[in-house]
Amino acid sequence: MTSSIERIAEITVNKLQDIIGTDAGGRGMKNLICDGDLVKASRIFAALPAGSLVVVLTGFPCCVNESPPTETDGPPGAVALARAAVHLGHTCKIVTDECNEAVFQAAIDDEKWGEGGKLELQVFSATKDEDNRLQALAKDCDLVIACERAGPGEDGNCYTMRGINMNERNIIAPLHKIIQYASPTKFLAVGDGGNEMGMGKVIDKIKKHIPKGDQIGCIVAADHLVAASVSNWGGYAVAAGAAVMQAAKESSSKEEMKTKVAEWVEKCVPTEQEEIDLLNRCVAKGCRDGVSGKVEATVDGMPLATSLKCLRDLREAALSLGE
C-alpha cells in the first residue's frame, strides 16, 4: 500500500465517522467521539491474519419488563460485523445473554454467508457460573468487538439510559470478563450512550455530558472506541471501514482501489433490503425499540428510514472513497 493510497483510505473512513457521529438521537454522543479510532479499528480488523477468530459481544436487554427484553439496536450492527469478519476470511462467534438468544438466532438465520461453521451464536447465563466457558472463549479469540453490549458501571452493575439496573433482573451475563481474560487481545467497541462496553475509554466525558453518566457510565475501556448516533450505524461503519482498508491493501492506484472497494463493500456491508429483512425477523421474535418500547422495526425511537439512509450514505461514501 502506497502512502497516497493509505491517505485516501484514512480520508474515506473519517468520512464514515462524520456520517455516524451526528448525534441524531440527541444524547450528547458527539462528546464521546475519539478522533481517529474508527480508522484504527478498521485497520486492525482488516489486518487480522487469515483464519482468525473474531468474537462479537452484543445484546442490550433494556426492555426489562418484556420477554424477550432485547432491543432493535444491536442485532443489525453485530451481524454486520460478523458478516465482515466472515468475508475477510475469519470465523466469528456472536456472544450474548440467554434472554437475547431467540432474537439473535433470528437475526442470523437467513445469512447464507455464515454457513459451514463460519458463524456461531453462543449464549451465556446470567445466573449460572460459566466462568470456564468465558475463559476458554477468551483464550481462543484473536479480536474482540463489542457492539451495543451492556457494560458495568462503577458499582459493577449494568444500567439502561433511564438508570434501571439490569443485573437486578437477572438478565445480564458477565460477558465483560472476556476482555480481562483475553488481554492483550485487541478490543474494539461500538456504542452510542455511554453505558456500553468499551465506553470506559471516555468515562470522564460520560460523567460530564451524559445524563445519569455517574451512574450508568461503563468503566470497561476499549483499545479503540467508535461512538455513533446509533450503535447499529457504528457496526455498519466498522464493517465498511474494514472493507476500505482491505481494498487499500490490495491496491496500487486510486483507480484500482475504486474497483477493489466496490468488491469488498458488497461482501462486507449489508444492503438496505437485507437490513429490512433482518429487522423484520427480529421483530417477529418480539424484539422492541429500546426507546419507544414498541415491537416494531424502528431503532432508538427513529423510523427505519433514518437507519436505512445512514446505511446508504455509508455505502456511498465508501464507494466514492470519501469524495
Order of alpha helices (4+ residues) and beta strands (2+ residues): alpha-alpha-beta-alpha-beta-alpha-beta-alpha-beta-alpha-beta-alpha-alpha-beta-alpha-alpha-alpha-alpha
